[in-house]
Amino acid sequence: MRIRGELRKLGIRVSATAIRTLLRRSGLGPAPRRSGPTWGEFLRNQARGILATDFFTVESIGLRTLYVLFVIELHTRRVHMTGATRNPDSAWVTQQGRNLSFDLTGGGTFRFLIRDRDSKYASSFDAVFASDGIEIILTPIRAPRANAFAERWVRTVRAEYLDWTLVLGRRHLERILRTYVAHYNAQRPHRGLDLRTPDPRPDPVDGPPDGGRVRGRDLLGGLIHEYELAA
């Protein structure tokens, strides 16, 4: 109908059936927007200004479920984790939003925050980021791939550490996650970053100097290893 209206403005009168037939003959569908970025293209093109957030759960040794909220920067893969709780009510979730907003200050200009439609996200949580000029983008229902960066990080932290340890409680979980996140941001190379780390590091030399020694350090009971040149 819009095409018909545009033609009428030019003094051309044609039926809707004729327009539809011509569009089909030309291989054009009825959608008003026939081209544009896909979701993946949007994420790649806008990654510098996009954050993604999600919850994941961890079972403690006492069979109690703990909820963890985190945010990941899509461009740098840098992760921000605030804490864990057994009761992620609106007050707790909103406070974590404030903490994350403060943590992100000075880290760049972000325009979008991707999250799913989990009922644990209170409207006050969205308001925290809206006050910083960040638009909330909701993923479709039952579409975890729409938040793939956050989902991938959850798989990574589980595979590299959480699946191999017993969590004693909330404080223990917060302590080990802070250690892991610090390692992830500063020491863990990423294929998506051309084997660089989320936190910028000086470009490495071609090899260790003559007589140079590599020093290793074990973290989290030896499940995580870090390496650097000895001074």
VOPAGU-2260 file (C-alpha; in pm, 1 decimal, decimal comma):
REM VOPAGU-2260
SITE   aa  ch    i         X         Y         Z
SITE  MET   A    0       0,0       0,0       0,0
SITE  ARG   A    1     285,6     237,2      70,8
SITE  ILE   A    2     423,2     191,3    -281,7
SITE  ARG   A    3      78,2     257,5    -421,4
SITE  GLY   A    4      54,9     576,7    -217,8
SITE  GLU   A    5     396,4     696,2    -334,2
SITE  LEU   A    6     296,8     636,2    -697,2
SITE  ARG   A    7     -33,3     819,2    -646,9
SITE  LYS   A    8     161,7    1126,6    -534,6
SITE  LEU   A    9     329,8    1118,8    -875,6
SITE  GLY   A   10      -2,1    1093,7   -1055,3
SITE  ILE   A   11      40,9     724,5   -1135,7
SITE  ARG   A   12    -256,8     507,4   -1054,8
SITE  VAL   A   13    -196,0     133,7   -1031,3
SITE  SER   A   14    -371,1    -147,1    -843,7
SITE  ALA   A   15    -226,9    -321,0    -539,5
SITE  THR   A   16    -250,5    -651,2    -728,3
SITE  ALA   A   17     -29,5    -519,4   -1009,7
SITE  ILE   A   18     228,6    -395,9    -761,0
SITE  ARG   A   19     231,7    -730,4    -576,8
SITE  THR   A   20     268,3    -922,1    -905,6
SITE  LEU   A   21     560,3    -703,0   -1015,5
SITE  LEU   A   22     737,5    -745,1    -682,2
SITE  ARG   A   23     705,0   -1122,6    -694,0
SITE  ARG   A   24     827,8   -1132,2   -1053,6
SITE  SER   A   25    1135,8    -936,4    -943,4
SITE  GLY   A   26    1199,1   -1172,2    -652,0
SITE  LEU   A   27    1116,9    -912,5    -386,3
SITE  GLY   A   28     926,5   -1007,8     -75,0
SITE  PRO   A   29     653,7    -805,5      93,2
SITE  ALA   A   30     865,0    -691,3     388,4
SITE  PRO   A   31     914,8    -313,6     401,2
SITE  ARG   A   32    1282,5    -365,7     487,1
SITE  ARG   A   33    1437,9    -612,0     244,3
SITE  SER   A   34    1800,0    -555,4     333,5
SITE  GLY   A   35    1994,9    -459,8     639,8
SITE  PRO   A   36    2235,0    -599,6     896,1
SITE  THR   A   37    2169,4    -939,2    1047,7
SITE  TRP   A   38    2196,1    -981,4    1425,0
SITE  GLY   A   39    2551,7   -1110,5    1388,5
SITE  GLU   A   40    2649,3    -819,8    1163,8
SITE  PHE   A   41    2497,4    -574,2    1410,4
SITE  LEU   A   42    2700,8    -722,3    1696,2
SITE  ARG   A   43    3025,1    -712,3    1497,1
SITE  ASN   A   44    2970,6    -358,7    1367,6
SITE  GLN   A   45    2860,0    -213,7    1700,2
SITE  ALA   A   46    3066,9    -431,7    1934,8
SITE  ARG   A   47    3269,2    -139,3    2070,6
SITE  GLY   A   48    2955,7       7,6    2224,2
SITE  ILE   A   49    2773,7    -309,5    2334,4
SITE  LEU   A   50    2753,6    -479,9    2671,1
SITE  ALA   A   51    2587,2    -813,5    2741,9
SITE  THR   A   52    2465,5    -936,5    3078,7
SITE  ASP   A   53    2333,6   -1264,3    3211,9
SITE  PHE   A   54    2278,9   -1474,4    3522,5
SITE  PHE   A   55    2419,8   -1817,6    3586,3
SITE  THR   A   56    2377,0   -2050,5    3880,4
SITE  VAL   A   57    2620,1   -2252,8    4089,2
SITE  GLU   A   58    2530,7   -2529,8    4334,0
SITE  SER   A   59    2715,9   -2516,7    4664,1
SITE  ILE   A   60    2836,6   -2820,1    4857,1
SITE  GLY   A   61    2529,0   -2776,2    5076,0
SITE  LEU   A   62    2303,6   -2812,9    4766,5
SITE  ARG   A   63    2203,3   -2448,9    4773,8
SITE  THR   A   64    2166,0   -2255,5    4449,4
SITE  LEU   A   65    2370,2   -1937,0    4416,8
SITE  TYR   A   66    2299,7   -1678,1    4145,6
SITE  VAL   A   67    2579,1   -1477,7    3981,0
SITE  LEU   A   68    2526,6   -1167,6    3767,1
SITE  PHE   A   69    2795,5   -1044,8    3528,0
SITE  VAL   A   70    2850,1    -813,3    3232,0
SITE  ILE   A   71    3084,1    -866,6    2936,9
SITE  GLU   A   72    3212,2    -601,0    2695,2
SITE  LEU   A   73    3170,3    -743,2    2345,4
SITE  HIS   A   74    3459,1    -554,3    2185,9
SITE  THR   A   75    3726,7    -634,4    2444,1
SITE  ARG   A   76    3568,6    -946,6    2603,1
SITE  ARG   A   77    3637,1    -786,3    2941,9
SITE  VAL   A   78    3417,7    -931,4    3217,4
SITE  HIS   A   79    3273,0    -751,4    3518,8
SITE  MET   A   80    3135,1    -957,1    3806,8
SITE  THR   A   81    2976,4    -801,0    4115,2
SITE  GLY   A   82    2870,5   -1078,3    4348,5
SITE  ALA   A   83    2656,2   -1380,6    4422,0
SITE  THR   A   84    2337,6   -1433,6    4618,2
SITE  ARG   A   85    2080,6   -1696,7    4710,1
SITE  ASN   A   86    1798,1   -1446,0    4664,4
SITE  PRO   A   87    1827,5   -1229,7    4349,0
SITE  ASP   A   88    1537,6   -1000,2    4434,0
SITE  SER   A   89    1481,0    -661,7    4270,4
SITE  ALA   A   90    1674,1    -471,4    4539,7
SITE  TRP   A   91    1983,8    -692,3    4499,9
SITE  VAL   A   92    1971,9    -689,7    4119,9
SITE  THR   A   93    1931,8    -310,3    4110,2
SITE  GLN   A   94    2227,7    -263,5    4345,9
SITE  GLN   A   95    2441,7    -487,2    4123,9
SITE  GLY   A   96    2339,3    -267,7    3831,9
SITE  ARG   A   97    2462,4      38,2    4019,4
SITE  ASN   A   98    2789,2    -137,6    4102,9
SITE  LEU   A   99    2838,4    -239,6    3741,2
SITE  SER   A  100    2756,0     110,8    3620,1
SITE  PHE   A  101    3022,2     251,8    3852,5
SITE  ASP   A  102    3270,5     -15,4    3743,0
SITE  LEU   A  103    3214,2      75,6    3378,0
SITE  THR   A  104    3277,3     447,2    3432,7
SITE  GLY   A  105    3575,9     553,7    3223,5
SITE  GLY   A  106    3589,6     220,4    3039,6
SITE  GLY   A  107    3438,5     352,7    2718,3
SITE  THR   A  108    3115,9     483,0    2571,4
SITE  PHE   A  109    2852,9     211,6    2565,4
SITE  ARG   A  110    2524,1     244,5    2378,9
SITE  PHE   A  111    2351,0     -91,2    2423,1
SITE  LEU   A  112    2306,2    -357,5    2689,9
SITE  ILE   A  113    2185,1    -697,7    2572,3
SITE  ARG   A  114    1992,6    -911,2    2818,3
SITE  ASP   A  115    1730,9   -1183,0    2811,3
SITE  ARG   A  116    1374,3   -1155,8    2942,2
SITE  ASP   A  117    1443,5   -1313,2    3281,3
SITE  SER   A  118    1195,5   -1182,3    3538,2
SITE  LYS   A  119    1483,1   -1123,5    3781,8
SITE  TYR   A  120    1572,5    -805,5    3591,4
SITE  ALA   A  121    1366,0    -535,9    3760,9
SITE  SER   A  122    1265,1    -217,9    3580,8
SITE  SER   A  123    1488,1     -30,3    3826,5
SITE  PHE   A  124    1785,7    -231,1    3692,1
SITE  ASP   A  125    1714,2    -108,9    3340,4
SITE  ALA   A  126    1669,8     245,6    3473,6
SITE  VAL   A  127    2025,0     245,0    3612,7
SITE  PHE   A  128    2171,6     192,9    3266,4
SITE  ALA   A  129    1916,2     415,2    3096,2
SITE  SER   A  130    2039,1     700,2    3316,5
SITE  ASP   A  131    2384,5     643,2    3164,5
SITE  GLY   A  132    2241,1     666,5    2813,0
SITE  ILE   A  133    2255,3     290,2    2754,7
SITE  GLU   A  134    1964,0     135,3    2567,4
SITE  ILE   A  135    1839,2    -205,6    2680,6
SITE  ILE   A  136    1800,7    -464,4    2403,1
SITE  LEU   A  137    1590,8    -769,0    2493,5
SITE  THR   A  138    1670,9   -1097,6    2322,5
SITE  PRO   A  139    1389,6   -1307,3    2174,7
SITE  ILE   A  140    1223,8   -1567,0    2396,0
SITE  ARG   A  141    1418,2   -1894,1    2418,8
SITE  ALA   A  142    1698,4   -1766,4    2195,9
SITE  PRO   A  143    2024,1   -1811,2    2392,9
SITE  ARG   A  144    2232,7   -1762,5    2076,7
SITE  ALA   A  145    2113,8   -1400,8    2067,0
SITE  ASN   A  146    2326,6   -1348,1    2378,9
SITE  ALA   A  147    2608,7   -1570,8    2258,9
SITE  PHE   A  148    2898,8   -1374,4    2409,5
SITE  ALA   A  149    2758,0   -1401,9    2761,4
SITE  GLU   A  150    2659,2   -1766,3    2712,4
SITE  ARG   A  151    3008,6   -1849,6    2588,5
SITE  TRP   A  152    3169,4   -1693,5    2895,2
SITE  VAL   A  153    2950,7   -1901,5    3123,9
SITE  ARG   A  154    3060,8   -2217,0    2940,3
SITE  THR   A  155    3423,5   -2106,5    2970,5
SITE  VAL   A  156    3420,7   -2042,4    3344,9
SITE  ARG   A  157    3241,1   -2370,8    3403,6
SITE  ALA   A  158    3471,6   -2577,6    3183,8
SITE  GLU   A  159    3793,8   -2421,8    3311,7
SITE  TYR   A  160    3714,5   -2403,8    3681,3
SITE  LEU   A  161    3366,0   -2437,4    3831,3
SITE  ASP   A  162    3309,3   -2792,0    3704,7
SITE  TRP   A  163    3627,8   -2897,3    3882,6
SITE  THR   A  164    3576,1   -2751,8    4227,5
SITE  LEU   A  165    3339,9   -2772,2    4523,7
SITE  VAL   A  166    3187,4   -2439,8    4623,1
SITE  LEU   A  167    3152,7   -2403,9    4999,9
SITE  GLY   A  168    2919,0   -2104,5    4998,5
SITE  ARG   A  169    2853,0   -1753,5    4873,9
SITE  ARG   A  170    3170,8   -1592,2    5005,8
SITE  HIS   A  171    3384,1   -1874,6    4871,3
SITE  LEU   A  172    3217,9   -1845,0    4529,9
SITE  GLU   A  173    3268,2   -1468,2    4517,2
SITE  ARG   A  174    3635,2   -1505,3    4611,1
SITE  ILE   A  175    3717,8   -1767,5    4349,2
SITE  LEU   A  176    3521,1   -1590,0    4077,2
SITE  ARG   A  177    3706,1   -1263,0    4141,8
SITE  THR   A  178    4033,6   -1451,0    4107,9
SITE  TYR   A  179    3919,7   -1619,2    3786,8
SITE  VAL   A  180    3783,7   -1295,6    3635,2
SITE  ALA   A  181    4111,9   -1117,2    3710,6
SITE  HIS   A  182    4297,7   -1399,4    3532,8
SITE  TYR   A  183    4050,8   -1397,4    3243,1
SITE  ASN   A  184    4085,3   -1023,6    3186,2
SITE  ALA   A  185    4459,4    -985,8    3233,6
SITE  GLN   A  186    4622,0   -1318,1    3142,3
SITE  ARG   A  187    4400,5   -1541,1    2929,0
SITE  PRO   A  188    4457,0   -1509,8    2549,2
SITE  HIS   A  189    4146,4   -1505,1    2327,4
SITE  ARG   A  190    4119,5   -1631,3    1972,4
SITE  GLY   A  191    3860,6   -1363,0    1899,6
SITE  LEU   A  192    4116,9   -1098,8    1998,9
SITE  ASP   A  193    4401,3   -1241,1    1787,4
SITE  LEU   A  194    4536,6   -1417,5    2099,4
SITE  ARG   A  195    4548,0   -1097,6    2301,3
SITE  THR   A  196    4403,2   -1045,6    2647,2
SITE  PRO   A  197    4100,1    -826,5    2726,2
SITE  ASP   A  198    4318,8    -592,2    2931,3
SITE  PRO   A  199    4581,1    -439,2    2699,7
SITE  ARG   A  200    4935,7    -568,4    2742,0
SITE  PRO   A  201    5263,0    -458,1    2578,9
SITE  ASP   A  202    5335,5    -634,0    2251,1
SITE  PRO   A  203    5556,3    -936,3    2324,0
SITE  VAL   A  204    5907,0    -964,7    2185,5
SITE  ASP   A  205    5981,7   -1235,4    1929,0
SITE  GLY   A  206    6122,4   -1458,4    2199,6
SITE  PRO   A  207    6273,6   -1445,6    2546,5
SITE  PRO   A  208    6615,6   -1282,4    2565,3
SITE  ASP   A  209    6923,2   -1501,5    2589,8
SITE  GLY   A  210    6914,0   -1679,5    2918,4
SITE  GLY   A  211    6560,7   -1556,8    2982,8
SITE  ARG   A  212    6349,1   -1772,7    3207,1
SITE  VAL   A  213    5974,6   -1825,6    3208,4
SITE  ARG   A  214    5808,5   -1816,2    3545,8
SITE  GLY   A  215    5481,8   -1998,7    3606,1
SITE  ARG   A  216    5221,0   -1935,6    3871,0
SITE  ASP   A  217    4934,7   -2160,4    3974,2
SITE  LEU   A  218    4597,1   -2018,4    4072,9
SITE  LEU   A  219    4285,2   -2168,0    4224,8
SITE  GLY   A  220    4442,5   -2488,3    4347,8
SITE  GLY   A  221    4651,5   -2539,2    4035,2
SITE  LEU   A  222    4358,8   -2549,8    3791,7
SITE  ILE   A  223    4464,1   -2219,2    3632,9
SITE  HIS   A  224    4819,6   -2142,8    3520,5
SITE  GLU   A  225    4981,4   -1810,7    3432,4
SITE  TYR   A  226    5320,1   -1755,7    3269,2
SITE  GLU   A  227    5551,1   -1455,4    3238,6
SITE  LEU   A  228    5916,1   -1379,5    3182,1
SITE  ALA   A  229    6117,4   -1371,8    3500,5
SITE  ALA   A  230    6270,8   -1035,2    3579,0
